[in-house]
């Protein structure tokens, strides 16, 4: 898993209730982490790897996102 995927998972974990996945991707795009096109590809990849379903993190996705959070706290 590359760093952009990890950051996107963490951002989805930390998103506000009224934010959509595209809002999260747009926010990260504004920080120049990746382009909107790359962000959409990452979302699609995370969905295909079953980290996301119906716009929310799966249990698998949440566990990985929490591991990423701990990784960044070190």
Secondary structure, DSSP 8 states (H G I E B T S, - for coil): --HHHHHHHHHHHH--TT--HHHHHHHHHHTTSS-HHHHHHHHHHHHHTTSEETTEE-HHHHHHHHHHHHHHH-
